[in-house]
Amino acid sequence: METKQGVWLLPYDPTPSQEDIQVTRRLTESGKMIGIELLDHLIIGDRKFVSLKEKGYL
């Protein structure tokens, strides 16, 4: 059985910024080159969260 490795990003901010989206895209591409999948980038703040995966940025 193959073990899958991945990364979760969890910054604290109520809404995703353009910088968050750019970092997500860059990390996704970088991870592909070295075999690490970016599982999600969750933006957490103000008692709510946003999944950049659900928003289509991964």
N, C-alpha and C positions, 0 to 999 in steps of 0.2 A: 504494500500500500504506500502510495506516495504522500509525503507530508507537504502540505501547501503552506507557504509562508506569506504573511501579509502585514499591512500596516493600517492603523486607524489614526486619523488626525482629529484632535478635539480642542480647537481654540475656544476662547470664551468671548463671544460677541453675539448679540441678538440677530444679526442679519449678515449674510455673506457679502463681502466686499469684492470688488474687481480683483484685488490682490489675492484674496482667498481662492477665487476661481482660477487665476493664473498659476498660483502655486499648486493647486490640485492637478491641473493639466500637466505642468512640468514634472511633478512627482510621479504621475501616472506613466508618462513616457519614459522617465528615468528608470522607474521600477521595472518596466517591461524589458529594458536592456539587460538588467541583472537578475531577472527572474523573480522579482518580488511584486506581488499584486497589491495595489492600494485598494483596500476593502471599502472604505468610505471616508469622507471628510465631513464630520459633524460640527456645525456651528451651534454652540450652546450659549444661552444667555436669556435673561429676563423671563425665567421659568418656562422656556420653550427651546426647541432645537430645530435645525434645518439640516437635512441630509443632502449633500451635494450629489450623492449617487442617485437619490430619488429625483433630483432636479435635472438629471441628465448630463452632469459635468464629468462623470467617470465613464 
